[in-house]
């Protein structure tokens, strides 16, 4: 079933499965889903914001996600390349900071 007006990649469902998001035409786009009747009906796609975020290695696997409250987590590449920092076990470090009175 086609949802987009002009093609799109990297679709992701909202947490309640009533909206689908995808990248298309240089924008992040959303389309609502009405599945209350027999056949599903998608609403007209709505542009959410300009998509100036990094695509990553593959166009078919989404490199963004939608949080339960509807916010987006995306990767933006800095003009000077930038660095990506991944913090593992950050909750343990937070516990230690809080146990020390919130001082690092």
C-alpha positions in Angstrom: 0.0 0.0 0.0 1.6 3.3 -1.0 1.5 6.0 1.6 3.8 8.7 0.2 3.1 11.2 -2.6 6.5 10.8 -4.2 8.4 8.0 -2.6 10.1 7.6 0.7 12.5 5.6 2.7 13.2 4.5 6.2 9.6 4.1 7.5 8.9 3.9 11.3 5.6 3.4 13.1 4.6 5.6 16.0 4.3 3.8 19.3 0.5 3.6 19.1 0.7 2.4 15.4 -1.7 5.2 14.3 0.9 7.1 12.4 3.8 6.2 10.1 6.9 8.4 9.6 9.3 8.3 6.7 12.0 10.3 5.0 11.0 11.7 1.6 11.8 14.7 -0.6 14.3 16.2 1.9 11.8 16.1 4.7 10.6 13.9 7.6 7.0 13.1 6.8 4.0 11.7 8.8 0.8 10.0 7.6 -2.0 9.0 9.9 -3.6 5.6 9.8 -7.3 4.9 10.3 -7.7 1.1 10.8 -11.1 1.3 12.5 -13.0 0.2 9.3 -12.4 -2.8 7.1 -9.5 -1.6 4.9 -6.8 0.7 6.4 -6.9 4.3 5.2 -3.9 6.6 5.3 -4.3 10.3 5.6 -2.5 12.8 3.4 1.2 12.9 4.2 2.3 15.9 6.3 5.8 17.4 6.3 7.1 17.6 9.9 10.5 19.3 9.3 13.4 19.5 6.9 15.5 16.4 6.9 19.1 17.6 7.1 20.2 14.6 9.1 22.7 11.9 8.3 21.5 9.0 6.3 24.1 6.4 7.4 25.2 3.4 5.3 21.9 2.0 4.1 18.8 3.8 2.8 16.4 1.0 3.8 17.3 0.7 7.5 16.1 3.7 9.5 18.8 5.5 11.5 16.3 7.4 13.5 13.6 6.5 16.0 10.5 8.0 17.6 10.2 8.2 21.3 6.9 7.3 23.1 6.1 11.0 23.5 6.5 11.6 19.7 10.0 13.2 19.7 12.6 12.1 17.2 16.1 10.8 17.8 18.2 11.5 14.8 21.9 11.8 13.9 23.1 15.2 12.6 26.6 15.4 11.2 28.5 18.6 12.2 30.0 20.8 9.6 33.5 19.9 10.8 32.8 16.1 11.0 32.2 16.0 14.7 32.5 13.0 17.0 29.9 10.6 18.3 30.2 9.7 21.9 28.5 6.6 23.3 28.3 6.2 27.0 27.9 2.7 28.3 26.6 2.0 31.8 25.8 5.7 32.3 23.2 4.8 35.0 26.1 3.4 37.1 28.1 6.6 36.7 25.0 8.7 37.6 24.4 6.6 40.8 28.0 7.3 41.8 27.7 11.1 41.1 24.4 11.3 43.1 25.9 9.2 46.0 28.7 11.8 46.1 26.2 14.6 46.5 25.8 15.4 42.8 29.4 16.5 42.4 31.6 15.0 39.8 
